[in-house]
Amino acid sequence: MTMVGVLGLVGAVVAVTVLVTVWLMRLYVGRSAPQRPGAAVTVTVVLAGLGVVATVLGWLDAVSALDHGYSAGFGELSFVRPRGWLRGYYWSTAVADPGVVVVLTGGAVLHVARRRYGQVVLTVGCAVVIALGIFGAVVRPDLVGSGPAGAVDRVAHLVPLGFPITVIVLAWVPSARRWYRSRLSGA
């Protein structure tokens, strides 16, 4: 599959995730609901859905790396089997990612359904993603090399962790607490 095909597939998956999330929120909340979800609740659920998509892709990558190996660099066509800590990372990702998918999906549904423990479930799922991301940034081989360029590459591996951190923050903001209270008060 070409790079354009992969980008088109990823774009289609992202668009479908956003549309399904908005549709589920409208379906569950209903048109006559006393309070609509705020922007923080909506963004939390959409980011959790995108996190599910990214986790599935990461799981596929880990399973592929364990089965076939990974490319040792930009121009190399040979594949190297992971060894040592890197093998442990790929195994931990291959084992934990299906659970993370279930936890993030359940947390998003609970969040939309105004169940208070939806916040906790989302936080736990995102904490696992953050832990795996930090572990991966430490043990993954860098494509650029060692030294300052390698350090930049390791920091670049940490940038995607902004998404689970954002989900945790948005799940606990005051507007999300009002969202839960409106269910309890019937308002």
Secondary structure, DSSP 8 states (H G I E B T S, - for coil): --HHHHHHHHHHHHHHHHHHHHHHHHHHH-TT-SS---HHHHHHHHHHHHHHHHHHHHHHHHHHHHHH-EESSSS---EE---HHHHHHHHHHHHHHHHHHHHHHHHHHHHHTT-THHHHHHHHHHHHHHHHHHHHHHHS--SS-STHHHHHHHHHHHGGGHHHHHHHHHHTSHHHHHHHHHHHHT-
